[in-house]
Structures are given as C-alpha cells and as structure tokens.
Amino acid sequence: MLVGCFYLIFLGSIMGISCAPEKHRAQTSMEIFMDYYRSMTDSLSGNPRYVCQHTVSRMSAVEDSTVYYHYMMLLAKAYMFLSGIDSVNWCMTRAEAFCDKDVSSSSYINDLYAEIYNMRGNVCARQGLLDSSVVCFSKAFDYRLAGNNRAVLPDISMNLADAFVRTGRYDMGAFWYRRALSYCDSLGVAEENRFPAYYGLATVYVQLRDFTLCDYYYDLAARYFEDMQPFERHIYLNNRGNSYYFREDYPRALEMFRQSLALSCVYPDMEFERHLTELNMGETFLLMGQTDSAAFYLNLCSPFFHAIGNQTALYYLDTQLIELALKQNNLPLARQRMKNAVKLDYVEPSMLHIRNRYLQHYFEETGDFRQAYYYLKENQRIDDSTRNERIRMRTAEIDLKYQQDTTLMKQKTFIQQKENEVLALNQTLYVWMSVCFCILVLVVFVYIYNRKQRSLLRMKARNMISALRMENIRNRLSPHFIFNVLNREMGNYTPEQAENMQQLVKLMRRNLELTEQLCVTMAEELDFVDTYIDLERKALGDRFVLCRRMDGGIDLDKEKLPSMMIQIPVENAIKHALLGKEGEKKLWIDIRKTAEGIRISVTDNGGGYRTNSLNYGTGTGLKVILQTVQLLNSYNRKHIDVSTVDVQLEDGETGCSFVVYLPNGYNYNLKKIV
C-alpha cells in the first residue's frame, strides 16, 4: 500500500505553526497578525485561495519587518495546500534572506527561522527527500527551542517523527511522537488536540504489523474525528485504510478510501489528497482482482503526479502499473513499464516491499525463477528487519516504561517531601495566625477599654464644669451681693435706678442661661460683660475708666468663644483688683484679629495678681475656664491658649493681664476631629 500517505501528515503539521510576538515597536502589529492568523486557521485547509488573496492584500500595508515575513510564511502555508511548491520555495527564500541579514540572533528571528525550516521540511517530505526533511525538521526544532513560542514544539516533534518513520527508523519515530505527547502534557494541551500524535503512533505500529496497538491509537484519535479539520480527517481515513490493507482486509480498506475520496471531492483545493486516494484505491482494486477499476483509478491520478513531478508517488504508480500489466497477461507492457519506471536513491521499506513482491510476480511469469527467488529473499530480509525493529521497539518501550516508573516514583517522593514541608509551614502559619489573632483581640479590647475610659473622663469633666459653673453663679449671685445691690437701688428709686434693676434682672437671667452652653457668640459675651460693668459702675466710682479696643474686621455675631471666657476675667479684675483700689481705676478689653486666629486680653491696673486680696474668692471662675478649654481642646487639633500674667503699664503701675488665643476654625462641638 502507498506509504506516501505520510505526505498528508506533514501537511497536517503545517497548521500547528504559530508565530512569536514581536517586541517593542512591532508589538501591536504582531498582535494584529496573530488575530488574523487565528481567524484564517480553518480556511487554510478549506479555502487556501481565500487565504492567499487576503494575506497578499494585508502584506502591502505592512512594513518590511519580522511581521511582514510572518505574513509571507502564512502565504507559503496556503500555497502548500494548493500544491504550489514553486511559490512556497519563493516565500521561504525571501524570508530566509531577511533572517540572514539580521545579525542579532534574537529569539524573534529564531522563531521565524523555525517556521522557515519547518515549511522546508514539509516541502522535502512531499518531494521524497526524506533525509533532507529530517535535517530541516531538526533545525526547526532547535530554532524553536531558542525562540519565544515553544507552544508549537508538539507539532514540530510530530513532523520529525513523521520524517523518521518514512526513513524506516520506527524507533525514532515512536520516540518523537511520544515526546510530542510529553510536550502536550507540559503545555497543558487539551486531549482533543492530541489526535495527530495518536494516529501517528498508530501508523508506526502499522509498519511494525502490531495491529492491536495500531487499532488502540486509531480509536483514541477517532474520538475527536468531528473536531478535526478536513485535511486531518483525510489523514485519519487514508492511514486507517492502509492499516486494513496491510492486514489484507481489502473491503474495509476500500471503505475507508471511499470515505477519504468523498471528503477530498468536497474541497476542490485538496487536489493532491484526492489523487493520492485514487492511487491507493487503484492498488486495492488491483489486489481484489478488479483490474478494470484499478486501471480507471490509476489512469485518473497519473497525469497529476507526472505534472507535479512527485518522484515517490510516480515510483509507487509505476509499481502498480507493472502489476496491472501482469494481471492483464501483457508481459511486453509490463517489461516496458519496468524499463521506464522511476528510479529512486532511497525507497521507503513498505514501498520497496510492495515493488519486490510485484517484481517477484513478474519474474515468475517470465520463468526467471532465480531472479524471482532474489526478490523473495529481499522481502524476507525486510520482514526480518521489521520484526527486529518491532523487538527493538518493545525493548525500548519497556526501558522507557521503567524509566518513567522510576521517574514517577522519584516525583511522588519529591511531592510527598514538599507536601510535608507545606504541612509544616501551614502549621507554623496557623500558630502565627492564632498569635496574631490573640494580639488583635487584645489590642481591640485595650482600644475599646481606653475609649470607654476617655468617654468617662470627658463625662466627668463636663459634669465638673457644670458643677463649677453653678458654684461660680452661686458665688457671684450670693445673697449678700444681691441684697446689697437691691438695697442700694431701692434707696434711691428713680427711673434711672429702675433701669438698673432691669439690668440686674438681665444679668441674673443670662447667668442662668450660660450654665447650659459651652460656647456663645462674641456679641452675646460682650453684651453680658457690658451689663455686668454697668451694674458695678457706681461701686467703682467716677474714676473708673473702661477702654475697649476691637479690630473692625471681626464679625461679633459669627465669631464664637467658650461661654464666660471674657466675663470671668472682667469680674475677677473688678472684684479682686479695682474695687479696693485708690485713685484711677482702668480696665482694658482688647480684641485683635491675627493670621492664626483671634487674641483677647483683659487687663487692669489693680497692682497685679494678688492672693491676699480682701475680696479673694474660691477660684471657681478660673477653674471653669480651664476645665472648659481642656475639654474643648481634646476635640481639636489646634488648641485654645489661656494665660494670666502681671504686666507693667505705661504710667509705671503694675497690672494683671488675662490673655486667651482662639485659633481659626475651632470646633465647639463635642465631636472628634479626624
């Protein structure tokens, strides 16, 4: 049977070639090419002319770069399906010339070299140059290893396996098929994409006449028949037909070939595959004794193979025509055909076995039994070589299985060690996670506890402030004070004094209101201070002078300050410094706007801060100010500053100055500023 069907396997490997991404400036154009390549994959075998037209139009818009020659190699693949060997060679020559000019030997150039040599190996295989195809595929494999795109290593490995099988080196063929499957495992290739390696291994076992393993691998490939491309289905049907041929089950072989022929007739561009199947069918009919059908199919495919000059196919065709002449009892024609038959330097073992069988038949018919016996012995030698090859394959497979089992055992041991290490790391991790969790819980507990404590302290501070305010009010509005004022006012009850009584009532009411407020507007605070001073003017005498200075840019109705912040210092100044002073009594209230905020000072000329004043009080008012400021500062980034100092006045007297600094943007709500 025609072993030249392996051509189709080489064509199948064309589809597995892909391109490595271009780096730097060509990155985007390479991505565009890859998208285009994937969109054309199905059309390569089904409609290669369509691929040629669109690829040529795209090449005109691409610069002379690596991407351009990737397009050219895609064009070469399409020409290969059209059996345009001259066009394929032209594309490869141009692409190789480009690569030879590039001295960088970058991984991207290596990828392009790999495509060129892979395609050249396919061309050599189709032309029957089997040793050259092995060399080309080996170079393609080496270049692909040095490149970026190693995802196509299984395809190149199968190409190399095909080439070795065709040279009769079945052990190397099986080795590279299995290596392709190993690459599929490493790259995570899906099971449905591995069928070329399966029917490749099946072909090896056909040559070794091990039909049990042959059917096993063909059945694996048959699972994915519906997923195959048209040319891949043709490969499967044609090669499986060969397997039945070698078992001399010619009806089943013919059934497979008929399916293969029907498939190739659906796709006009599968011309090579169609005539190849016709050649196989011609021999099948010849062996079944149907010489008319055999002659029909052999004559049908003969012009095509003579036109393309495929020497291997012509050698096989001549072999069938010699046998056909013998079957027709036409010895002169058989002698003429044998004389004009194609001579090859190397013939595949299976094809040589067929030729020897037919030559044995020829010499038996001519009565040259010595020569017939020679060809009989030659075929026995080939059969012995095949049996030896089968034994060697078995030995290699057993050795490989032993190596795989040993490797697997080492891998399992290594994996177990790593699992133990991971388990120990996990245990350590769990311990540390538990420790961290406990620390986190502790930190959260401490945080919540401290927050609760701070809340309690703030509550106590507010309660203390309220208590101090009430105490301050009780001290300032003591019965002694109220009765003295009322007696004085009632002694001289006039309309003017009646107004003073109203001021007193206003003062008392305002004091009560302030106990519930943390802050007031500056206008409200100054209004209260004015009311208080007006009530105390008679006690202070005619020599009392109030000096108030204020920047005009301050909006008293909008600016806020803690309640009683001015009132208490004013009250302290009058009560402890000015009431008992002889001579001129002065009180300064100074409010200034600065870049950072507002500065308020209350200054008197009462001789400075004295703890032995006749009217020395309990200090409640000052405590109220300090506690209020402390509470509010805890909710602000910028703080209110309060200070009391003795100052030297211009006339040489000593005074006491209470100074408070209110920063801009101060928050008077009891809410934390983040």
Secondary structure by P-SEA (a helix, b strand, c coil): cccccaaaaaaaaccccccccccccaaaaaaaaaaaaaaacccccccaaaaaaaaaaaaaaccccaaaaaaaaaaaaaaaaacaaaaaaaaaaaaaaaaaacccccaaaaaaaaaaaaaaaaaaaaacaaaaaaaaaaaaaaaaaacccccaaaaaaaaaaaaaaaacaaaaaaaaaaaaaaaaaaaccccccaaaaaaaaaaaaaaacaaaaaaaaaaaaacccccccaaaaaaaaaaaaaaaaaacaaaaaaaaaaaaaaaaaacccaaaaaaaaaaaaaaaaaaacaaaaaaaaaaaaaaaaaaacaaaaaaaaaaaaaaaaaaaccaaaaaaaaaaccccccccaaaaaaaaaaaaaaaaaacaaaaaaaaaaaaaaaaaaaaaaaaaaaaaaaaaaaaaaaaaaaaaaaaaaaaaaaaaaaaaaaaaaaaaaaaaaaaaaaaaaaaaaaaaaaaaaaaaaaaaaaaaaaaaacaaaaaaaaaaaaacccaaaaaaaaaaaaaaaaaaaacccccccaaaaaaaaaaaaaaacccccccbbbbbbbbcccccccccccccaaaaaaaaaaaccccccccbbbbbbbbbbcccbbbbbbbbccccccccccccccaaaaaaaaaaaaaaaaaccbbbbbbbbbbbccccccbbbbbbbbbccccccccccc
